[in-house]
């Protein structure tokens, strides 16, 4: 699964206080925020679209990644049959 960074603006004092109290209770701010975004997805994305997304995600998890293609090491001149170079 490819991930992306989400940035929001929020009151600095509130955020600092939140981090302090979450640290005391050993809670994970990033994890809690991810759960909130998941709930927003459930609320706003239609169910059939979410099901399609899950099917694609499961398919990608089952399918092994393709190996990278070998890259040519040097540029070769075009040939005109039987290994003779074109003039």
Long-range contacts (C-beta under 8 A, 24 or more apart in sequence): 1-57, 1-60, 6-33, 6-37
